[in-house]
Amino acid sequence: AAGGEGEVTFTGVCIAVRKKGMGSNFVLRNVVDGVAVERMFRTFSPLIRDASVVGSVKTNKSKMYYLRDRQLRDSTFGEAIARRPPVAPKK
C-alpha cells in the first residue's frame, strides 16, 4: 500500500521459534489493553519489512508456552525487559 497504509508494528516476547526452511516462523506475545495477544509471523514473509531484537534474556526452555499460564505482567514487554539483568555475550 502506498504511503505506509496498513503498516502495523507489533512488539512482544518471542515465545517460540520454528525452523523449517522456508516454512520457518516465530510467535510473539504481548499484553494489549489488558488482554494477552499472540501473533505468529512467517520468517521469510514478504509482508515483514523489518524485525529486530530489542532485549535478550537467557532461559532454560526453547519454547516459552508456560507464559500462557502465568500472570499477564510476565508477558508484557518494555519495563519487564528493562528490569532483567543483561545477558553476557557468548564467546
KEVEXLO-455784 format. One record per residue (C-alpha): x, y, z; residue in one letter. Coordinates in steps of 0.1 Angstrom, whole numbers, plus 5000, padded with zeros to 4 digits. Layout:
N
XYZa;...
//
This chain:
91
500050005000a;501350354992a;502250595019g;502750325046g;499050235048e;498349915066g;501649915085e;501449755119v;504249745145t;504049465170f;506549435198t;506549135221g;508248855238v;509348575215c;507848255230i;508648015201a;510747975170v;510147705144r;513047655120k;511747465089k;513447625059g;511047855041m;508247755064g;510047895095s;508048115118n;508148275153f;505548365178v;505448695197l;503348755228r;502449085245n;499649235265v;497449495247v;494749675267d;494849415294g;494449115270v;497248875262a;497848875224v;499948625205e;500848665168r;502648415146m;504848555118f;506448375089r;510148445090t;510548485052f;507248665045s;507548955021p;505049135043l;507549165071i;509649475064r;511949475095d;512549265126a;514949345154s;515849215188v;515349475215v;516349275245g;517648935254s;517148705284v;518748365288k;516148095295t;516347715301n;513547645276k;513347695238s;509547725238k;508147955265m;504547845263y;504447845301y;503948225299l;500348145289r;499648025324d;501548295342r;500348645352q;499948905325l;502749115338r;505148835329d;504148865293s;504549235290t;507349395270f;509149705280g;509549765317e;509849385322a;512849365299i;514449675315a;514249525350r;516049205340r;519849185341p;521749195308p;523048875293v;526748845288a;527748785251p;528748435242k;532448385235k;
//
